[in-house]
Amino acid sequence: MKSEIRPALRLPLLAAGFIALGLGVGAGLARMGWTFPLPDSRFIAWHGR
Amino acid sequence: MISGFFGTVISLERAVALADPRAYLAPLAAALGALALVAAMPLAAMLLFVAAGLALLAASIAIFLRQRALFTLTQVFGAACWTVGNLLWLAGPPMSAAVPWWTGFLVLTIAGERLELSRFLPPSPFARTAFAVIVAAILGSLMVSIFLPRAGSAAQAAGLLALALWLARQDIARRTVRERGLTRFIAVCLLSGYAWLGAGAMLLLADGILPTPGARDAGLHAVLLGFVFSMVFGHAPIIFPAVTRAAMPYHWSFYVPLVLLQASLAIRIAGDLSGVADWRRLGGMANAAALLLFVLGTLAAVVRGKLAARGNRAGDPA
């Protein structure tokens, strides 16, 4: 059975993706010495050396 | 960022294209993985990203079986790269082992998309063969990177350089950049993205041959920030309305985050290569500002679109 998922239901998925974008950017900034609140200090290592 | 943001957005776009509810398992798992990261649950996040990769691979194979073409096959390889990268991350350190695969995921997905859109200016049989050889070379370099990381990285960089030249030569953007409005904006994004892909590939190639301080960081950010986000900026006015059904009318302000991204990345890379930490920090902060402006600009464009649609409806005769 094939049907479309309503566009409104896609928005929470997009929102979660954009949260990940914010975290990734924040981890990059923290790696360079900027202060950025991260939920876990390992984010800096996950961003890369 | 790669699995949480790009994994969610790319697999959501693929699910919309497939119009099959089962395909939404990929963006759902990726989005949950992103939330697991926020909740500081890395193991759950890694497992969810692996599941998302497998679901995207299944959706991409389904699309390939519907339409057996080089561009759909390239996107299957892209999804496979994401899955392998996530598995390598799950397998444990060094995390750097996953980076070439995640880069392959983004680059092959975008290359497949551009090849699909080249139907308006179809490549010659020779050019199509060259594209296939480049994709095969990139995949081969990824295999090598598992056993010989430095040699694999240099080989991947050579493949990325060849791909940048292919895209710059074959993409219709070289013609559409002479148009106006949204068409020109997209072309400017694409061409600047190809320039960053080429520059990043040369930096990574140079670092692979003769390790240079800062060159790897500079090369990776030229590719993952310069190339990939120029593509995101250029494709957003097309993909975002397709996914959300919200119009995103063109406005000159679309250029603001794009110009800031290019300038700030140049400063950051100059800082990387010269070893001037302040340039690197300043460029990094301005990179973040460019991405924030892009998100705010996208939201503003959607609001403008809704207001314009409301105005049109109000103006319609009853």
Contacts between the chains, C-beta under 8 A, distances in Angstrom:
chain1	res1	chain2	res2	distance
A	1	B	21	8.0
A	2	B	19	6.0
A	2	B	20	5.3
A	2	B	21	7.5
A	3	B	19	7.8
A	3	B	21	6.4
A	4	B	19	5.8
A	5	B	15	7.5
A	5	B	21	6.0
A	5	B	24	5.7
A	7	B	243	7.1
A	7	B	244	5.3
A	7	B	245	4.2
A	7	B	246	7.7
A	10	B	12	6.1
A	10	B	16	7.5
A	10	B	27	7.8
A	10	B	243	5.8
A	10	B	244	6.5
A	11	B	244	6.7
A	12	B	31	7.2
A	13	B	8	5.9
A	13	B	12	5.6
A	13	B	24	7.9
A	13	B	27	4.7
A	13	B	28	6.6
A	13	B	30	7.9
A	13	B	31	4.5
A	14	B	8	7.2
A	14	B	9	7.0
A	14	B	12	6.8
A	14	B	243	7.1
A	14	B	244	7.3
A	16	B	4	7.5
A	16	B	8	6.2
A	16	B	30	7.9
A	16	B	31	3.6
A	16	B	32	7.4
A	16	B	34	4.6
A	16	B	35	5.5
A	17	B	4	6.5
A	17	B	5	4.8
A	17	B	6	8.0
A	17	B	7	7.8
A	17	B	8	3.4
A	17	B	9	5.1
A	17	B	12	7.6
A	17	B	27	7.9
A	17	B	30	7.3
A	17	B	31	6.3
A	17	B	34	6.3
A	18	B	5	6.9
A	18	B	295	6.6
A	19	B	4	7.5
A	19	B	34	5.9
A	19	B	35	7.3
A	19	B	38	6.1
A	20	B	1	6.1
A	20	B	3	7.6
A	20	B	4	2.5
A	20	B	5	4.4
A	20	B	8	6.9
A	20	B	34	3.7
A	20	B	37	6.7
A	20	B	38	8.0
A	21	B	1	6.0
A	21	B	4	7.4
A	21	B	5	4.0
A	21	B	291	7.0
A	21	B	295	7.8
A	23	B	1	7.1
A	23	B	4	7.0
A	23	B	34	7.8
A	23	B	37	6.5
A	23	B	38	6.7
A	24	B	1	2.4
A	24	B	2	7.7
A	24	B	4	7.0
A	24	B	5	6.4
A	25	B	1	7.2
A	25	B	287	7.7
A	25	B	288	4.8
A	25	B	291	5.9
A	27	B	1	7.7
A	28	B	284	6.3
A	28	B	287	7.7
A	28	B	288	7.4
A	29	B	284	6.0
A	29	B	285	6.6
A	29	B	288	5.8
A	32	B	280	6.3
A	32	B	281	4.9
A	32	B	284	4.7
A	32	B	285	8.0
A	33	B	277	8.0
A	33	B	281	6.2
A	34	B	281	6.9
A	34	B	284	7.3
A	34	B	285	6.3
A	39	B	37	7.6
A	39	B	38	5.6
A	39	B	39	7.1
A	39	B	40	4.8
A	40	B	37	7.7
A	40	B	40	4.1
A	40	B	42	7.3
A	42	B	42	6.6
A	43	B	37	7.7
A	45	B	95	7.1
A	46	B	42	7.9
A	46	B	95	6.6
A	47	B	1	7.5
A	48	B	95	7.5
A	48	B	96	7.3
A	48	B	99	7.0
A	48	B	217	7.7
A	48	B	220	7.2
A	49	B	96	7.3
